Amino acid sequence: MYSSEKVRKFTEKIFRAIGCSNRDARLAADVLVNADLRGVDSHGVARLAGYVRLFDHGRLNPKPEIKIIHQTPSTAVIDGDKGLGLVVAPFAMKIAIKKAQRAGSGWISVQNSNHFGIAGYHAMLASDQDMIGWAMTNAAPLVVPTFSTEKLLGTNPIALAVPAETQPAFVADFATTAVAYGKMEILQRKGLDAPLGWVQDEKGLPTANANAVKEGGGLLPLGGDREHGSHKGYGLGAIVDILSGVLSGANFGPWVPPFATAGFHGVAAEQVGKGTGHFLGAMRIDGFRSKEDFKKSMDVWINRFRSATHIDGEKVQIPGDQERNFMAERLANGIPLNEKVVESLEELGQRFKIRF
Amino acid sequence: MYSSEKVRKFTEKIFRAIGCSNRDARLAADVLVNADLRGVDSHGVARLAGYVRLFDHGRLNPKPEIKIIHQTPSTAVIDGDKGLGLVVAPFAMKIAIKKAQRAGSGWISVQNSNHFGIAGYHAMLASDQDMIGWAMTNAAPLVVPTFSTEKLLGTNPIALAVPAETQPAFVADFATTAVAYGKMEILQRKGLDAPLGWVQDEKGLPTANANAVKEGGGLLPLGGDREHGSHKGYGLGAIVDILSGVLSGANFGPWVPPFATAGFHGVAAEQVGKGTGHFLGAMRIDGFRSKEDFKKSMDVWINRFRSATHIDGEKVQIPGDQERNFMAERLANGIPLNEKVVESLEELGQRFKIRF
């Protein structure tokens, strides 16, 4: 177990070591550590070495000049200048919030960015301000549209954060696939099979092979197969891609550049836009209804769903409950880091002379 | 086969017969006939008798005074005055489009409405104006949240319509469940079983019983079970419910009043808001990026996805293709109406002395 403060300080120092400002390093570390605290281990400091590799390969600008390149009272496109998505997305969300303060809502499509960590973090920046926060991002292709044998979409997550009164916020944050790729990696490490309905093989047939995505297959959209609504999961992933990539002038579909994994850190020869794209939104609650009335209704909503009769041995949660439970536990007892992740952090420490 | 013009004229006359203005009757008929033309038979004139029942039971105001009750430059809440959702939703979308023209985007949450037909119709009102159109609605509870044995959500559809250049619009329009309830009704009529993953029984166990929803069970959210991401489908349905119901001051969750089916036309004794809720949005493309560049990129997107390598005997479609194929075929050859639907139309015809 590693205390979140220790992990946070180390992460901050690494981001400073590659040239980020103090402020950006603090923010980027906060996004990553929050992922670990909320139990989204695949999106936390496990990726720190990847961000450094992006920097090594000239794909990450540690001192970006993020700027608005076009706007209306409630919309804008932002150029992330190859900055850390961890920093670019909160910048964009701040502008969305400012626009919402004046015009009721603010919607920002972002081009020329990189992986932005967990979508929920950015959406919650708005719910903390009595707004409904939206966050989406496209990502490198791992997912097959319905009936396709080619991977054309990323796991393209959607997050929505909604404030309540006495209850904690409703925070939905999920990939538009049957399962996150991180779960496949866990099975790969353990040499286990995957349940049917998570992946297909290179011919588009159902398979339990946890390595299928690396062997010409692909992750299945939410729904799994056509009979169970995979065209809806594909539609959702496509919506995220269009709002994040096509609307901003970033890359989209199969052209979205990959995150820098140990094996691969280049980008496709052909590019149809700049970098990775995001889409952030903020809607002021009182642009619709009195804040007080709305939040009271949200409490009613949350209480009603939490108290639903349920399957024996289970209970009905509201989106965000699971992550909050992880957070309480990990703030108290520390973050369990996988051996490989610890190794990668120690290597970074040696390289930059920073003690982990 | 029934020609769409014949069906349209009859439908228009029925709406006039219950007191709708000529203009509203024409619009409402257009929404219903479009559903039939697009192959969404469950949402077309099959429901005409249901709308009339809503009127008979005092739940539908044929001459609503639809009005804005609160607004900012880019947001508003609209009171549908118990009007036809078929008319209230286009009214709301018009306001969204006007706001988008001035402020870049417009977002309307609607209270005190009724069933609005197919979501895609309303979203396309915006894509016809070089905007991205959004449409959602909540609906009476048929769906169980993950691990719940109570039905707390409607099939709560999401539609998004995006214009392209030479290609037709991208139009995603889907319920946030594994399958639409209409498909269960088809199985019921034929006495067939349902595939596992569509419904659960009253104890929350998987079942192939096509009557399960009527016997204490429920429709499953998109994803089916927890292992295949049903919490994501539940989260999506919840998002639609919150934006349509809680944000507008309409009913939400289990309190959303049912459409008037032959068996049931009352509302729950307890109400937490007014009528059914919708959420409509319009974002001006050129609030983000030049229209021309965006539409060219959409053509690239659509062509790339359509030309994906695919499973033998299938092909990769883009959202909206299937409905357009239906439309071309049915405009040419007519709409195939089910025997029961024809009977219900003939009964309406006798009652109102209008020849079908």
Interface residues (C-beta under 8 A of the other chain):
Chain A: H70 Q71 T72 P73 S74 T75 A76 V77 R102 A103 G104 S105 W107 S109 I132 P145 T146 F147 S148 T149 E150 L152 L160 V162 F170 A172 F174 A175 T176 T177 A178 V179 P195 G197 W198 K203 G204 L222 G223 G224 E227 H228 G229 H231 K232 G233 Y234 G235 L236 A238 I239 D241 I242 L243 V246 L247 S248 G249 F252 G253 P254 V272 G273 M283 R284 I285 G287 F288 R289 D293 F294 S297 M298 V300 W301 R304 F305 A308 T309 H310 I311 E314 K315 V316 Q317 I318 P319
Chain B: H70 Q71 T72 P73 S74 T75 A76 V77 R102 A103 G104 S105 W107 S109 I132 P145 T146 F147 S148 T149 E150 L152 I158 L160 V162 F170 A172 F174 A175 T176 T177 A178 V179 P195 G197 W198 K203 G204 L222 G223 G224 E227 H228 G229 H231 K232 G233 Y234 G235 L236 A238 I239 D241 I242 L243 V246 L247 S248 G249 F252 G253 P254 V272 G273 M283 R284 I285 G287 F288 R289 D293 F294 S297 M298 V300 W301 R304 F305 A308 T309 H310 I311 E314 K315 V316 Q317 I318 P319
